[in-house]
Amino acid sequence: MNINPSVSIITANYNSSNFIVDTIESVLNQTYVDWEWFIIDDCSTDDSVEIIKKYQDNRIKLIVLKENQGAAIARNYGIDNASGRYIAFIDSDDIWLPNALEERINFLKNNNEEAIYTSYKRVDENLTPCLKDFVAEDHVTYKRLLLNCPIFISTLIYDTKRIGKLHIPNVHRREDYAMILNLSKKIENIRAIQSPLVIYRIRQNSYSRNKWLMFKLQFLVYYNFLNLSLYKSLYYTAHWACNGLKKYKKI
């Protein structure tokens, strides 16, 4: 066992028993093997924990919370315990292609970058393609992120030696976006790998499918988290909504 792995992977799990096997297998099948993986179960009521415990790989470190605290706090347990130089994320229903870690680590090292994300494939719950592959934009800035977020957290990896550990803000259901905004304040340009290295599973019962709820939550990111004016918050929320229609255009 490597007591100082170079990569710490963070996953918050809640009732993902139908999908977690695919996620686990995809990480175990990585060509890059120098990692530790914190899976933080946020008080699941299904058999997720029993499924995870079946994997006897000492790189997998399961943390079971005693009460449900939400994805942000769950992930932060993993970040606090992470010993790797690089921190990567994968959601409990997503899949990494076998070279996902290796290509990102090589890009960071070869290009002297602090963070990287990638393009990704978009499928339904049965892994059938339902949208075109999302092609990552290179050189993403804070101003660009205000319009909408092209960075999907399951594709993201960053260098803690260069920028420190970034915790996930406890922003209701928009914690990923809030963290990426904070990341962009530390890095002038977030780089991208154009190849799709991740499979994003779009679930029909996901809260993100509720557009009115998402509109409200996005507005609150601008208004409450970033403390922008009412006018600017509405302005950026409108841009986010328009860009979202393009992002989720059917095949």
Residue pairs with C-beta under 8 A, 6 or more apart in sequence:
1 58
1 59
2 34
3 83
4 83
4 84
5 34
5 35
5 36
5 59
5 83
5 84
6 34
6 35
6 84
6 85
6 86
6 105
7 32
7 34
7 35
7 36
7 84
7 85
7 86
7 87
7 88
7 101
7 105
7 157
8 35
8 36
8 37
8 38
8 78
8 79
8 82
8 83
8 84
8 86
8 87
8 88
9 27
9 35
9 36
9 37
9 38
9 87
9 88
9 89
9 90
10 38
10 40
10 75
10 78
10 79
10 82
10 87
10 88
10 89
10 90
11 23
11 37
11 38
11 39
11 40
11 75
11 78
11 89
11 90
11 91
11 92
12 40
12 42
12 71
12 74
12 75
12 78
12 91
12 92
13 20
13 39
13 40
13 41
13 42
13 44
13 48
13 52
13 74
13 92
14 41
14 42
14 43
14 44
14 48
14 68
14 71
14 74
14 92
15 44
15 45
15 46
15 48
16 23
16 44
16 46
16 48
16 92
16 93
17 44
17 46
17 47
17 48
17 51
18 93
18 125
19 92
19 93
19 125
19 201
20 48
20 51
20 52
20 92
20 93
21 51
22 93
22 95
22 127
23 90
23 91
23 92
23 93
23 94
23 95
24 51
24 52
24 55
24 60
26 90
26 95
26 96
26 97
26 98
26 100
26 199
27 35
27 37
27 90
27 96
28 55
28 57
29 98
30 96
30 98
30 99
30 100
30 101
30 102
31 98
31 99
31 101
31 102
32 99
32 101
32 102
32 105
35 59
35 84
35 88
35 101
36 59
36 61
36 82
36 83
36 84
37 59
37 60
37 61
38 61
38 63
38 77
38 78
38 81
38 82
39 52
39 60
39 61
39 62
39 63
39 78
39 92
40 63
40 65
40 74
40 75
40 77
40 78
41 48
41 49
41 52
41 62
41 63
41 64
41 65
41 74
42 65
42 68
42 69
42 70
42 71
42 74
43 64
43 65
43 66
43 67
43 68
43 69
48 92
49 62
49 64
52 60
52 62
53 62
61 81
63 77
63 78
63 81
65 74
65 77
70 170
70 172
70 175
71 168
71 175
72 168
72 169
72 170
72 171
72 175
73 168
73 170
75 89
75 168
75 175
76 167
76 168
79 87
79 165
79 166
79 167
79 168
80 165
82 160
82 165
84 160
85 159
85 160
85 161
86 105
86 108
86 157
86 158
86 159
86 160
87 157
87 158
87 160
87 165
87 166
88 101
88 104
88 156
88 157
89 153
89 154
89 156
89 157
90 96
90 154
90 198
91 153
91 154
93 201
93 203
94 154
94 198
94 199
94 200
94 201
95 127
95 198
95 199
95 201
96 154
96 197
96 198
96 199
97 196
97 197
97 198
97 199
99 197
100 118
100 155
100 197
100 198
101 157
103 118
103 193
103 195
103 197
104 116
104 118
104 157
104 193
104 197
105 157
107 113
107 116
107 191
107 193
108 114
108 115
108 116
108 157
108 159
111 191
113 159
113 191
114 158
114 159
114 162
114 163
114 186
114 187
115 156
115 157
115 158
115 159
115 163
115 183
115 187
115 190
115 191
116 156
116 157
116 158
116 190
116 191
116 192
116 193
117 136
117 140
117 151
117 152
117 155
117 156
117 157
117 190
117 191
117 192
117 193
118 136
118 155
118 192
118 193
118 194
118 195
118 196
118 197
118 198
119 133
119 134
119 135
119 136
119 155
119 192
119 193
119 194
119 195
119 196
119 197
120 133
120 134
120 136
120 152
120 154
120 155
120 196
120 197
120 198
120 199
120 200
121 129
121 133
121 134
121 196
121 198
121 199
121 200
122 129
122 130
122 131
122 132
122 133
122 134
122 199
122 200
122 202
123 129
123 130
123 199
123 200
123 201
123 202
124 130
124 201
124 202
124 204
125 201
125 202
125 203
125 204
127 199
127 201
129 251
130 202
130 250
130 251
131 202
131 248
131 249
131 250
131 251
132 249
132 251
133 196
134 150
134 152
134 196
134 200
134 247
135 194
136 150
136 151
136 155
136 192
136 193
136 194
137 144
137 150
137 192
138 189
138 191
138 192
138 194
139 189
139 190
139 191
139 192
140 150
140 151
140 184
140 189
140 190
140 192
141 184
141 188
141 189
141 190
142 181
142 184
142 185
144 150
145 151
145 177
145 180
145 181
145 184
146 222
146 236
146 239
147 236
147 239
147 240
147 243
148 239
148 240
148 243
148 244
148 247
149 176
149 177
149 180
151 180
151 190
152 198
152 200
153 176
153 179
153 180
154 198
154 200
155 197
155 198
156 180
158 166
158 183
163 183
163 186
163 187
166 179
166 182
166 183
166 186
167 179
168 175
168 176
168 178
168 179
169 175
169 178
169 179
169 182
169 225
171 177
171 178
171 220
171 221
171 225
172 217
172 220
173 207
173 217
174 217
174 218
174 220
174 221
174 225
177 218
177 221
178 221
178 225
181 221
181 225
181 226
183 190
184 190
203 209
207 213
207 214
208 214
211 244
214 244
215 237
215 241
218 237
218 240
218 241
219 233
219 234
219 237
222 228
222 232
222 233
222 236
222 237
223 230
223 233
228 236
